[in-house]
Amino acid sequence: MKRIDRSVRTRPASRGAVQTVAAGGVEAVLDIVEMGARGDALAAGEDGPIYVPYALPGERVRAKVTGGRGLPLVIETPSADRVAPPCAHFTRCGGCQLQHWADEPYLAWKRDEVVRALARRGLDTDVDPIVVAWGEGRRRAAFHAQRVGRTVRFGFIERGGARIEPINACPVLAPALADALPRLRELSEAFAPARGEITVQCLATETGLDVAIKGAGRPSGFDRGRLESAARIAEQLDLARLAFDGETLVARRAPMVTIGPARVFPPPGAFLQATLEGERVLGDLVRAALIGSERVADLFSGVGTFALRVCDFAETHAVEGDAEMLAALKKAADAVGGLRGVSIEKRDLLRTPLAALELKRYESVVFDPPRSGAKLQAEQIGASRARRVAAVSCDPATFARDVKVLVDAGFVLKRVTPVDQFRWTPHVEVVGVLER
C-alpha cells in the first residue's frame, strides 16, 4: 500500500467544486488533469490553465487561485501515486518539486515530455525507455549563503522566491556532499559578506571535495585572520582544494575525476555532469553512437565527457569556450598512451558556431550545448559533410528544435534516449543519434 504525502492536508472528496472569494485570491476546488512541463500540475480554468504546485494528475484539490496559479490548501481526493516526500525541506526548498510522486509515473511523465517535445516539431520517432542515472546522488551542487542579522543562512534558494532555505540534510546529494553540510555551513559563516550573498560550488571528486566560493572576494584581499580561518576549515573538511572567485587559496590535493581512460584535474568551478552515473550513461550512449568514426568534432566539450570516451578510436577535436576546462582536457588526453589524439580550440560556439567548411574533415559530430540549445550550430552541422551526429541536451524543447534543423538537412533521427540524473525535478537529459 502506498504511503500518502501529508505535507499538504488531505481529506475525503467534496461533492462539487466551489468558489469563494478569499483574501489574496479565489478559493476553488480544482480537478488536476495533467502534469506541466515545469513540474506544476495543471487544472482547467476559465481563462486558461491553472498551475498548481505539489498536486498530481487525477487529484481534486482545494486551492487559493491568484493570477493563474493555485496554492493547494487541501487535497480533497489524493492520487494513488502520492507518496510521502523523504525530505523535511520539501515545498520550501526550490531544489525538488516532485518528491510526492511515485517513481514509476514520475519517470513515465519525463519520457512523455521528450515524446511531446518531438511531436510538437513534427518528429515521429520511437523514444527509448528512460534510463535512471541517479547513482549515489549528486556529486555537484551550488549552495547559497547570506548574512541575516547575526546569523548566516546557508542552503538552497526557495522555490519561486529569492530567500535561502536553510538546509540541514538533502536526500539527493552524494554522501560526500551530504556529510560535509555542517562544515560547509561553517565555511560560509566565515566568508559571507555583510551585504549580498556568496555561492559555494562543490564537487565531490575522487581525491576529495573541491570547493569554489563566488562573491567573497579574492584571497589576495584577505587579512591574516581570514586566511588562517580558510586554511583551518579546509583541513577540518579534508578539502582537496578551496578557491575564491577563481583563485586557489588552499590546494591540499589535486581534485581528480576519471573520464574514460583519463584522469582529469578540473579547474575550480568546472562544469561536470551532476551525477557520476549520469556522466557514465551519457558517455556510453555517445560512444556507442560514434564508434567506428575516424574523426570526431566534440562541440561544447567541457572537460571531455565525450572527447575522452571517443579519442581511443577517433581523432577528436574538442571545442569549448572555457580555456581552463580545455587545458584540463588536453592535459588528461596527453597523459594517456595509445589514443588517436585530441586537439582543442577555444571558441564561443553560441556566438560563432563552427562553420560547415570548418567541419568538412569530421565525419561525426557530438554537441552538448547549454539549456538554450544551439540552433545556429545545428544549421552548420546540417550544411556540413558530417554523416553521423550525437545530439545531447538537458532540455527536450531545444533538443527537438535543434534536431528538427538536422532532419530538415537530410539526417534521419535513429534513436532517442531520455536520461534522468536530476531526481524529483522536471529536468531530463536527452541523447539523440542521427545519420544520413
Buried (B, 14 or more C-beta within 10 A) or exposed (E): EEEBBEBBEBEEEEEEEEEEEEEEBEBBBBBBEBBBBEBBBBBEBEEEBBBBBBBBBBBBBBBBBEEEBBBBBBBBBBBEBBBEBEBEBBBBBBBBBBBBBBBEBBBEBBBBBBBEBBEEBEBEBEBBEBBBBBBBBBBBBBBBBBBEEEEBBBBBBBBEEEBBBBBEEBBBBBEBBBBBBEBBBBBBBBBBEEEEBBBBBBBBBEBBBBBBBBBBBEBEEBEEEBEEBBBEBBEEBEBBBBBBBEEEBBBBBBBBBEBBBBBBBBBBBBBBBBBBBBBBBBBEBBBBBBBEBEBBBBBBBBBBBBBBBBBBBBBBBBBBBBEBBBBBBBEBBEEBEEBBEBBBBBBEBBEEBBEBEBBEEBBBBBBBBBEEBBBBBBBBBBBBEBBBBBBBBBBBBBBBBBBBBBBEBEBEBBBBBBBBBBBBBBBBBBBBBBBB
